[in-house]
Amino acid sequence: MKGEANYSISFGKEQCFKFENKASASFLHSVDIASVDGSTEAMRSKVNTTIVDDRGSFAYSKKELRVEAFGGLTLRHTSSALDMFETINAYDFNYGVNARYTVPVLKLTAETNLTMYSRRGYGSSEFNTNDLNWNATLSRPLLKGKLVVAADATDILHNRRSTQYAVNAQGRIIT
C-alpha cells in the first residue's frame, strides 16, 4: 500500500524561484515460513514495514544559471510478532546543492552536485554512515545541438558506498 503527495510552486519576479515537496508513505506486510535454530517446527513469520519519505528543494533559475538546495528524510519502522525479531527504527537523510552554468559565448555547460547521504538507527555500524558525494560534468553541443560532448566525473571524493537495506518476510536484513 502506498500514497504520495507532491507540491510545486514557482514565484518571484520572472518566476525565478521554485519550491517543490514530495511526500510519500508506504506499508508492506510480508508473510513467510521461518524456522528457529534447534527447533523442528516451522512457524509463520509476519513482518510489517512502514516507510515515510519526504523530499524538498528550493531552486533559483535565470538564463544560464540554476542553483538548487535540497534535502530528504526517509523513516523506516519494521516490526514482527516473532520473539527472535528485533524491531528496527531507522532513518536515512540527505542534503546538498546542485549548480549549472552555461557560458553563452562558448556554449560550455558546467554542472556540479554535492550531496551528504546519512543513515542512523540500523543494527549494524556498516549501515550507520555519512557519505559525501561530489559529481561534476562539462558539456558542449556540436553540430547545431545534434551531438553533445561531455566529460563526467562521478564520486570525485570516493566516498559513496553501495549499501541497500531490506528486511525479508523471515525478518532477515538483506544488503
Secondary structure, 3 states (H helix, E strand, C coil): CEEEEEEEEEECHHHCEEEEEEEEEEEEEEEEEEECCCCCCEEEEEEEEEEEEEEEEEEEEECCEEEEEEEEEEEEEEEECCCCCCCEEEEEEEEEEEEEEEECCCCEEEEEEEEEEEEECCCCCCCCCEEEEEEEEEEEEECCCCEEEEEEECCCCCCCCCCCCEECCCCCEEC
